[in-house]
Amino acid sequence: MDPAKNLESSLNILNGRHININEDRSKYTAHYNALRDSLYSTIKEKNLILKKLLKGHKLEGSYGDNLKVATPDEFDLVINLAFPENDYIIVKADPQRPGNVTLDMTEVMERIRNQEQNREIYEQLQKIVNAKNMLLENKLQSWLQGLFTKTLNDLNNRIDVNGHISQLVYKRAGPAHTIYIKEPQEYSVDFVPSIRLSAKQIVLGPKQKEYFGKSEYWNAIPKPIKGQLGDNISYRASYYDAEHNLLKDKANLKNGIRFMKQFRDTKQNMGNLKSYYIKTLFLWQVIEREPGYWQKQLNEILIDMFHKLADCLKTAKRNGKLLFFWDPKLDMFADFTESQRKDMFNCAVGCGAYFLKMASGNMNDNNIENVLSSFCKLVDKTNSKQTEKPGQTNVANPTSLAPSKTAGQNGQNNAKTNQPEAPVKPSEAETKTATGKKTKKSTTDQEPKAKTTPSPPSKPVAQNDETKAKTNQPNQTAAVKTDTGTKPKKAPNAQETKANPAPSTKPAEKNGETKSKTKQTAAPVTKTVSETKSQTLPQPSKSVSEQKNTQAKPQTAKDEKQKNESSCKLS
């Protein structure tokens, strides 16, 4: 079987089991619908001014775009507000903040000043504009916060859904008024207010107007400016409807976004990569590539997108950029530090594109496991007896993701080490260099070791390499660090290196370094000096013979490539 097709089948299985999960959606959405309807209707009844301004709501964000991964526990509900004579709002691009707009309410207020039916709205507007009649984000949000608080108090901060009482917790976060629910399911709803504006009020460049297409509306979101105190007249422009139209009916495009979001969620040092950044990356590719591109296999699209992301994160010569799709004057990555860029770059190239590329050419067990670890959180493989729940993959057995293999394919599998794989490492053969960066050693490129006499079956070599005792000379003593201090301890004769039968007076270190296994007892665990050093230095110390072998081994181009490409630091 073609390895690339085999990889595609594995990605499809992974998508169904770990990424695009549908089995829990109904119970979350049922409770969300009840909460939304109850809160929306109550807040309208309690305030007649807001009732006149409300013009419906819309589920947006990842859930609205069908891009939510794993548990559907977050909802973004946009609450549309429109003032009387709304089309007379004077909208201008904010010259100080690309991607933002200002809203001048002068003409609106002049028109409704003497309208009796809008007298209360006019009076409220006077409270939330400045001396130049610019609509103030902070005053608008403060007014809405008071209404949300009063509404929740009237509901006693709880809601009854099918006889089950759920407590509601309210918090302000950015532009959203967030409601947290703990039971029967734990989830949150962001109620995001917006000023709904018409297509004729857009302030876009010629190209962006073309991308806006035939959408009827867009939104000005009252998003606070980070670190700014006092009045704020700037609103973030949002073109959700136009973005939704650009992303729909593009075959594997949405699968690509979901996989990259799942990749981010499994890598702690990718946490700064917001969902909207990933969406923006794909929006640029929609207009740069032919429509047929999204019919390609998912693994090919992902490799391309990881490289595009890496280009946006690079630091060489001049930093890469991710431009806001609707206003290219805004670089969305401008605030990233060099360290953040390097961490995310290494992950995108070393744990994203590289592992997929390797698996597309050779679907052995090691490459399958690397791909699996990139898109789902692994458990300790020592728990190999765990049962697999229906619809889930036993992550201790990564080959369960792959379609059945022929005998020829099985013969290509790399030898795997016995060391348990922690959920934070991209592969089992990964080690740390003296500089602290990680490189990926293939099992075929590992340094040769001198032959030693096999240990008795009753005392196998420790799988976790917890201790490494040097056996340069017989009966050598080593300092052992305990809880109370450091004492000399004589190395056990049973664990000393056995020299070759040939008579020789040379030290035993010429025969290489062996690993000793310490017996676990109820006493506190003791650590050898060599182990203590291995925890403070990037790499355990090596014997003289190993150092010579390392120096004698030439650095190949393949080794250097693996060193550079697989340095993703997972934690």
C-alpha positions in Angstrom: 0.0 0.0 0.0 1.2 3.5 -0.8 2.4 5.0 2.6 0.8 8.4 1.9 -2.6 6.7 1.4 -2.0 4.7 4.5 -1.2 8.0 6.4 -4.4 9.6 5.0 -6.5 6.7 6.4 -4.8 7.1 9.8 -5.5 10.8 9.9 -9.2 10.2 9.1 -9.4 7.7 12.0 -7.6 10.2 14.2 -10.0 13.0 13.1 -13.1 10.9 14.1 -11.7 9.7 17.5 -9.9 12.7 18.9 -10.7 15.9 16.9 -14.2 16.1 15.3 -16.1 14.5 18.1 -19.9 14.5 17.7 -21.1 12.2 20.4 -21.3 14.8 23.1 -22.6 17.7 21.1 -26.3 17.1 21.6 -26.2 17.3 25.4 -24.1 20.5 25.4 -26.2 22.2 22.7 -29.5 21.3 24.4 -28.4 23.0 27.6 -26.9 26.0 25.8 -30.0 26.6 23.8 -32.1 26.7 27.0 -29.6 29.1 28.6 -29.4 31.4 25.6 -33.2 31.7 25.2 -33.8 32.3 28.9 -31.2 34.9 29.3 -31.9 36.7 26.0 -35.6 36.9 26.7 -35.2 38.0 30.3 -32.7 40.8 29.5 -35.1 42.1 26.8 -38.0 42.2 29.3 -36.1 43.9 32.0 -34.8 46.8 29.9 -37.0 48.5 27.2 -34.1 50.5 25.7 -32.0 47.4 25.1 -35.1 45.6 23.7 -35.4 48.3 21.0 -31.6 48.0 20.2 -31.4 44.2 20.0 -31.5 42.9 16.5 -31.1 39.2 17.0 -28.1 37.0 17.9 -25.8 34.6 16.0 -23.6 31.7 17.0 -20.1 32.6 15.7 -16.6 31.6 16.6 -15.2 28.0 16.2 -18.6 26.4 16.9 -20.4 28.6 14.3 -17.7 27.8 11.7 -17.9 24.1 12.6 -14.2 24.3 13.5 -14.5 23.3 17.2 -12.2 20.4 18.2 -12.8 17.8 20.9 -15.3 18.7 23.5 -17.9 21.3 22.5 -17.6 23.3 25.7 -17.3 26.9 24.5 -20.0 29.0 22.6 -19.5 32.5 21.2 -22.9 34.2 20.8 -22.8 37.6 19.1 -25.6 40.0 20.3 -26.4 42.4 17.5 -27.2 46.0 18.5 -28.5 48.6 16.0 -29.5 52.2 16.8 -32.4 54.1 15.2 -31.1 55.6 12.0 -28.2 53.2 12.2 -27.1 53.7 8.6 -26.1 57.3 9.6 -23.4 56.2 11.9 -20.2 57.8 10.4 -17.6 54.9 10.3 -13.9 55.7 9.9 -10.8 53.5 10.1 -8.8 54.2 13.3 -5.5 55.7 12.0 -3.8 54.7 15.3 -5.0 51.1 15.4 -5.1 49.1 12.1 -8.0 46.8 11.9 -10.1 49.0 14.2 -12.8 51.6 13.4 -14.4 54.6 15.2 -18.1 55.3 15.3 -19.3 58.9 15.1 -22.9 59.2 16.3 -23.5 62.9 15.5 -26.0 62.5 12.6 -27.8 59.7 14.4 -28.4 61.8 17.5 -29.5 64.8 15.4 -32.1 62.8 13.6 -33.6 61.1 16.7 -33.4 64.1 19.1 -37.0 65.1 18.5 -38.4 61.7 17.9 -40.7 60.9 20.8 -40.5 57.1 20.3 -36.7 57.3 20.5 -36.4 59.8 23.4 -35.1 57.2 25.9 -32.5 55.9 23.4 -31.3 59.5 22.8 -31.0 60.0 26.5 -29.0 56.8 26.9 -26.8 57.7 23.9 -25.9 61.0 25.6 -24.4 58.9 28.5 -22.2 56.7 26.3 -20.7 59.2 23.9 -18.0 61.8 24.4 -18.1 65.6 23.7 -17.6 64.8 20.0 -20.4 62.3 19.9 -17.9 59.4 19.5 -19.4 56.1 20.8 -17.3 55.1 23.8 -16.5 51.4 24.1 -15.9 51.5 27.9 -19.2 53.4 28.6 -21.2 51.0 26.4 -19.7 48.0 28.0 -20.3 49.4 31.5 -24.0 49.9 30.8 -24.3 46.4 29.4 -22.5 44.9 32.4 -25.0 46.4 34.7 -27.9 44.9 32.7 -26.3 41.4 32.7 -25.8 41.6 36.4 -29.4 42.7 37.1 -30.8 40.0 34.8 -28.8 37.3 36.5 -29.9 38.5 39.9 -33.5 38.3 38.8 -32.8 34.7 37.8 -31.2 34.0 41.2 -28.0 33.1 39.2 -29.5 29.8 38.1 -31.5 28.2 35.4 -33.9 25.3 35.3 -33.5 23.0 32.3 -35.8 20.0 32.3 -36.1 20.0 36.0 -32.3 20.3 36.6 -31.1 23.5 38.4 -27.8 24.8 37.1 -25.9 27.6 38.9 -24.6 30.5 36.7 -21.4 32.4 37.3 -20.9 35.7 35.4 -17.6 37.4 34.5 -16.3 40.0 32.2 -13.4 39.0 29.9 -12.3 41.3 27.0 -15.4 42.2 24.9 -17.4 39.2 26.2 -19.8 38.8 29.0 -19.2 35.2 30.0 -21.5 32.8 31.7 -19.9 29.7 33.3 -22.0 26.5 33.9 -20.6 23.7 36.1 -23.3 21.0 35.7 -24.8 18.9 34.3 -22.0 19.7 31.8 -19.2 22.2 32.4 -19.1 24.8 29.6 -19.1 28.5 29.0 -21.0 31.0 26.8 -19.5 34.3 25.6 -22.2 36.9 25.0 -20.4 39.3 22.7 -22.1 42.6 22.0 -21.6 44.2 18.6 -22.8 47.2 16.6 -24.3 45.8 13.4 -23.3 47.8 10.3 -24.3 47.6 6.7 -22.2 46.7 3.7 -22.2 50.3 2.5 -20.5 51.4 5.7 -17.4 49.2 5.3 -14.0 50.9 5.3 -11.9 48.4 3.4 -9.3 48.6 0.7 -10.2 47.6 -2.9 -9.0 44.0 -2.6 -10.6 43.5 0.8 -13.9 44.8 -0.6 -13.7 42.1 -3.3 -13.2 39.5 -0.5 -16.1 40.9 1.4 -18.3 39.8 -1.5 -22.0 40.0 -1.2 -22.2 39.9 2.6 -24.9 42.3 3.9 -23.5 43.1 7.3 -20.4 43.3 9.4 -19.8 44.2 13.1 -17.9 46.7 15.2 -16.9 44.9 18.4 -16.4 46.9 21.6 -13.1 45.3 22.5 -11.1 47.0 25.3 -7.6 48.2 24.4 -5.1 46.3 26.6 -3.4 48.5 29.1 -5.5 51.6 28.3 -7.4 53.4 31.0 -10.2 55.9 30.5 -12.4 56.5 27.4 -11.8 54.4 24.3 -13.4 55.2 20.9 -11.8 52.3 19.0 -13.8 49.2 18.0 -12.4 46.0 16.4 -13.9 45.4 12.9 -15.3 41.9 12.4 -16.3 40.4 9.1 -17.5 37.0 10.3 -20.1 36.5 7.5 -17.6 37.2 4.8 -15.0 34.9 6.4 -17.7 32.1 6.7 -18.4 32.4 3.0 -14.7 32.2 2.1 -14.1 29.0 4.1 -17.2 27.0 3.1 -17.2 24.3 0.4 -13.5 23.9 0.4 -13.2 20.1 0.9 -10.2 19.5 3.3 -9.7 23.1 4.3 -11.7 22.9 7.5 -10.1 19.5 8.4 -6.8 21.3 8.0 -7.8 24.0 10.5 -9.1 21.5 13.0 -5.9 19.5 12.9 -3.7 22.5 13.4 -5.9 23.6 16.4 -5.6 20.2 17.9 -1.9 20.3 17.3 -1.7 23.6 19.2 -3.8 22.2 22.1 -1.4 19.3 22.6 1.8 21.5 22.7 2.1 23.7 25.7 4.5 26.1 24.0 2.0 26.7 21.1 -0.5 28.2 23.5 0.0 31.7 22.1 -1.3 30.6 18.7 -4.9 31.8 19.0 -7.7 30.1 16.9 -8.2 33.2 14.9 -4.5 33.3 13.9 -4.9 29.8 12.4 -8.1 30.8 10.7 -6.3 33.9 9.3 -3.5 31.8 8.0 -6.0 29.7 6.0 -7.9 32.7 4.7 -4.7 34.0 3.0 -4.2 30.6 1.4 -7.8 30.6 0.1 -7.1 33.6 -2.1 -3.5 32.5 -3.0 -4.3 29.0 -4.1 -6.5 27.5 -6.8 -9.9 26.2 -5.6 -8.8 22.6 -6.5 -5.9 22.7 -4.1 -8.2 21.8 -1.1 -9.1 18.5 -2.9 -5.6 17.3 -2.1 -4.9 14.7 0.6 -5.1 16.1 4.1 -1.5 15.2 5.0 -0.2 17.2 2.0 -2.2 20.3 3.0 -1.1 20.0 6.6 2.6 19.8 5.6 2.1 23.0 3.4 0.3 24.8 6.2 2.9 24.0 8.8 5.6 25.4 6.6 3.4 28.6 5.9 3.0 29.0 9.7 6.8 28.6 10.1 7.4 31.3 7.5 5.2 33.7 9.6 7.2 32.8 12.8 10.7 33.0 11.5 13.3 35.3 13.1 16.1 35.2 10.6 17.1 38.6 9.1 13.6 40.0 9.6 10.7 38.6 11.6 8.0 36.8 9.7 4.5 38.3 9.8 0.9 37.2 9.9 -1.1 40.1 8.5 -4.7 40.8 9.4 -6.8 39.6 6.4 -9.0 42.7 6.3 -6.3 45.3 7.0 -2.7 44.2 6.1 -1.3 47.1 8.0 -1.8 45.0 11.2 0.7 42.3 11.9 -1.0 39.9 14.3 2.3 38.3 15.3 4.0 41.7 16.1 3.9 41.2 19.9 5.5 37.8 20.0 8.9 37.6 21.6 11.8 36.0 19.9 11.6 33.1 22.3 7.9 32.5 21.6 8.6 32.6 17.9 11.4 30.1 18.1 9.4 27.7 20.3 6.5 27.7 17.9 8.7 27.6 14.8 10.4 24.5 16.1 7.1 22.8 16.9 5.6 23.7 13.5 8.6 22.3 11.6 10.0 19.7 13.9 6.8 18.1 15.3 4.4 19.1 12.6 5.7 19.0 9.0 8.7 16.7 9.7 6.7 13.9 11.4 4.0 14.0 8.7 6.6 14.0 5.9 8.4 11.0 7.5 5.2 9.1 7.9 4.1 9.8 4.3 7.2 8.0 3.1 7.4 5.2 5.6 4.4 4.2 7.7 6.3 2.3 10.4 5.2 2.1 14.1 7.7 4.8 15.2 6.4 7.3 12.6 2.8 6.4 13.4 3.5 7.1 17.0 5.1 10.5 16.2 2.1 11.6 14.2 -0.2 10.4 17.0 1.7 12.3 19.6 1.4 15.5 17.5 -2.4 15.5 17.5 -3.5 13.9 20.7 -2.2 13.6 24.3 -0.5 10.3 25.1 -0.6 8.4 28.3 2.2 6.5 29.8 2.8 3.4 27.7 3.7 1.3 30.8 -0.1 1.3 31.4 -0.4 -1.0 28.4 -3.1 -3.1 30.0 -5.7 -0.3 29.9 -8.9 -1.0 28.2 -10.0 0.8 25.2 -13.4 2.5 25.4 -15.7 2.3 22.4 -14.8 5.1 19.9 -11.4 5.8 21.5 -7.9 4.9 20.4 -5.7 3.0 22.8 -2.8 5.5 22.8 -0.5 2.9 24.3 -0.9 1.1 21.0 -0.4 3.7 18.3 -0.7 1.0 15.5 -4.4 0.9 16.2 -4.7 4.0 14.2 -3.2 2.5 11.1 -4.9 0.2 8.6 -3.6 -3.3 8.6 -0.1 -3.7 7.2 1.4 -6.4 4.9 4.3 -8.5 6.1 6.6 -6.4 3.9 5.5 -3.2 5.6 5.9 -4.7 9.1 9.5 -5.6 8.2 10.3 -1.9 7.8 9.4 -1.0 11.3 12.1 0.6 13.3 13.3 -1.0 16.6 11.6 0.6 19.5 13.2 1.3 22.9 11.6 0.0 26.1 11.6 3.5 27.7 8.0 4.7 28.5 7.0 7.7 26.4 5.9 10.7 28.5 3.0 12.7 27.0 5.3 15.6 26.5 7.9 14.1 24.1 7.6 14.0 20.3 9.4 10.6 20.0 11.1 8.0 22.0 14.6 8.5 20.4 14.7 12.2 21.4 17.6 13.3 23.6 19.0 16.6 24.8 22.2 18.2 23.4 24.6 20.2 25.5 22.9 23.4 24.4 19.6 22.3 25.8 18.0 21.8 22.4 16.4 18.5 21.5 17.5 16.4 18.5 15.9 13.3 17.2 18.2 10.3 16.9 17.0 7.5 14.7 17.6 4.0 16.0 20.0 3.3 13.1 22.2 6.3 13.8 22.9 5.7 17.5 26.5 5.5 18.6 28.0 2.0 18.7 28.7 0.6 22.2 31.4 -1.8 23.2 30.3 -5.3 23.8 29.7 -6.4 27.3 28.8 -9.7 28.9 25.0 -10.0 29.2 23.6 -9.6 32.7 21.9 -12.5 34.4 18.2 -12.9 33.5 17.2 -12.1 37.1 18.8 -8.7 36.9 17.9 -6.9 33.7 19.1 -3.5 32.7 16.8 -0.8 34.1 14.4 0.4 31.4 14.2 3.9 32.7 18.0 4.4 33.0 17.4 5.8 36.5 21.0 5.2 37.5 24.3 4.8 35.7 27.2 3.6 37.8 30.7 4.0 36.4 32.7 0.8 36.6 36.2 2.0 35.6 37.9 -0.1 38.2 36.9 -3.1 40.3 35.6 -2.4 43.8 35.5 1.4 43.0 33.6 3.4 45.6 31.1 6.1 44.5 29.7 9.0 46.5 26.0 8.4 47.1 23.8 11.3 48.0 21.1 10.6 50.6 18.7 12.7 52.5 21.1 13.2 55.4 24.3 13.8 53.4 26.9 12.1 51.2 28.5 8.8 52.2 31.0 6.6 50.3 29.4 3.5 49.0 31.1 0.5 47.6 29.9 -0.5 44.2 28.3 -4.0 44.2 30.6 -6.6 42.7 27.6 -8.2 40.9 27.1 -5.1 38.9 30.7 -4.5 37.8 31.6 -4.7 34.2 32.9 -8.1 33.2 36.1 -7.8 31.1 36.8 -10.1 28.1 38.6 -13.4 29.0 41.8 -12.2 27.3 44.4 -11.4 29.9 45.0 -7.7 30.3 46.0 -5.2 32.9 44.1 -2.3 31.4 41.3 -0.7 33.3 37.8 -2.0 32.7 36.7 1.3 31.2 38.0 0.2 27.8 35.2 -2.3 27.6 32.5 0.5 27.8 30.0 1.7 30.3 27.3 -0.5 31.7 24.0 0.4 33.3 23.1 -0.9 36.7 19.6 -1.4 38.1 18.9 -0.4 41.7 16.4 -2.4 43.7 13.4 -0.4 44.9 12.8 -0.6 48.7 10.7 1.3 51.2 13.8 3.4 52.1 14.2 6.8 50.4 15.5 6.6 46.9 19.2 7.3 46.7 20.8 9.0 43.7 24.4 8.5 42.5 26.6 11.4 41.7 26.5 10.5 38.1 22.7 10.7 38.1 22.7 14.0 40.0 25.0 15.4 37.3 22.8 14.1 34.6 19.8 16.1 36.0 21.8 19.3 36.0 23.6 18.9 32.8 21.9 18.7 29.4 23.4 15.2 28.8 24.6 12.3 31.0 28.4 12.0 31.2 30.0 9.4 29.0 32.8 7.0 29.5 36.1 7.6 27.7 35.4 5.0 25.1 32.0 6.5 24.3 33.6 10.0 24.0 36.1 8.6 21.6 33.4 6.9 19.5 31.4 10.2 19.5 34.4 12.2 18.3 35.3 9.7 15.7 31.8 9.5 14.2 31.5 12.1 11.4 28.4 14.4 11.4 26.3 13.5 8.3 24.0 15.9 6.5 21.1 13.8 7.6 22.0 14.1 11.2 22.3 17.8 10.9 18.9 18.1 9.3 17.3 16.0 12.0 19.0 18.2 14.6 17.5 21.3 13.1 14.1 20.1 12.2 13.1 18.0 15.2 13.9 20.4 18.0 10.3 20.9 19.2 10.4 21.5 22.9 7.4 19.8 24.4 6.5 20.2 28.1 
